[in-house]
């Protein structure tokens, strides 16, 4: 996989992580749901990188 594609996937996963993490923290007021959400997105990104 080319480096430009890997960077694109990283950006694709980082934007929802930042925005979604802020939304989840605003709703729940705790970092636990944010951490779970970040791990799910991390596994999603690792799945793309492994192909």
Helices and strands as residue ranges (DSSP letters): H 3-28, H 31-49
